[in-house]
Amino acid sequence: MNNFDNKTFIITGAAGHLGQAVAAKFIQRGARLVLMDRDAQTLRRAFGAASEALLLEVDLLNRGHIRAGVNEAISRFGRMDGVCHVAGGSVWARPCTRLHPRPGTSSWT
């Protein structure tokens, strides 16, 4: 099995059944998680005990929400090692492999 110690991942759609299952596996492997969903109440109910996880209410149909969520995640953990996009919809303007911090800032574009 892979060891995700000291690795940080964003999981979108984390409040749903599939998102919860994926997050549970990542937690078992030692990952630090940024759990995003537009349903904050279900997200807190499912992961409130996961003290290491950053729980964020993010509507992936809103670019401003995405940007703010990623910036908060970077601020907390310093970096992201991967994204597991489980949510059913989004407006990512380009592949996440091409997202990068703007030079000289910690803000993502």
PEZIRA-V28007 format. One record per residue. N is the residue number from 1. SS is DSSP state (a for helix, b for strand, c for the rest). OMEGA is omega in degrees with one decimal (NA if undefined). NEAR is the number of other ideal C-beta (glycine too) atoms within 10 Angstrom. Layout:
BEGIN
{{N	SS	OMEGA	NEAR} {N	SS	OMEGA	NEAR}}
END
This chain:
BEGIN
{{1	c	176.5	6} {2	c	176.4	9} {3	c	-177.9	9} {4	c	177.4	19} {5	c	179.5	9} {6	c	174.8	10} {7	c	-177.7	18} {8	b	-177.2	21} {9	b	169.9	21} {10	b	172.2	24} {11	b	177.6	26} {12	b	-178.7	27} {13	c	-172.1	25} {14	c	-179.0	29} {15	c	179.7	26} {16	c	-178.1	18} {17	a	179.8	10} {18	a	178.3	14} {19	a	178.0	24} {20	a	179.9	19} {21	a	178.8	11} {22	a	179.9	20} {23	a	179.7	25} {24	a	178.3	13} {25	a	178.6	12} {26	a	178.1	23} {27	a	178.3	17} {28	a	-178.4	10} {29	c	173.2	14} {30	c	-178.5	13} {31	c	167.1	24} {32	b	-172.2	22} {33	b	168.0	25} {34	b	-175.1	25} {35	b	-176.4	28} {36	b	173.5	29} {37	b	177.7	27} {38	c	178.7	19} {39	c	-175.2	15} {40	a	-177.5	13} {41	a	179.4	10} {42	a	177.6	15} {43	a	178.8	25} {44	a	-179.6	15} {45	a	-177.2	11} {46	a	-170.6	22} {47	a	-178.8	24} {48	c	-179.7	10} {49	c	-179.9	8} {50	c	-171.4	14} {51	c	179.7	6} {52	c	-175.1	12} {53	c	172.3	21} {54	b	-178.7	19} {55	b	-176.2	19} {56	b	171.9	22} {57	b	-176.4	15} {58	c	173.2	28} {59	c	-176.2	18} {60	c	173.8	20} {61	c	-178.6	12} {62	c	-177.9	14} {63	a	178.3	13} {64	a	176.7	9} {65	a	-179.7	17} {66	a	-178.3	22} {67	a	-179.5	15} {68	a	179.5	14} {69	a	178.8	22} {70	a	178.4	23} {71	a	177.8	15} {72	a	178.5	14} {73	a	178.8	24} {74	a	179.2	17} {75	a	-177.7	11} {76	a	-171.8	12} {77	a	177.5	19} {78	c	-179.4	10} {79	c	172.6	11} {80	c	178.5	18} {81	c	178.9	13} {82	b	178.2	14} {83	b	173.2	17} {84	b	-173.4	19} {85	b	-177.6	15} {86	c	-178.2	20} {87	c	-176.3	21} {88	c	-177.4	10} {89	c	176.6	10} {90	c	176.2	17} {91	c	176.5	11} {92	c	-175.6	14} {93	c	-180.0	10} {94	c	-178.6	8} {95	c	-177.2	7} {96	a	177.4	13} {97	a	179.6	8} {98	a	177.1	9} {99	c	-178.9	16} {100	c	178.4	8} {101	b	174.3	14} {102	c	-178.4	9} {103	c	176.6	5} {104	c	178.7	6} {105	c	172.6	9} {106	c	-178.4	11} {107	c	-178.5	12} {108	b	177.6	17} {109	c	NA	12}}
END
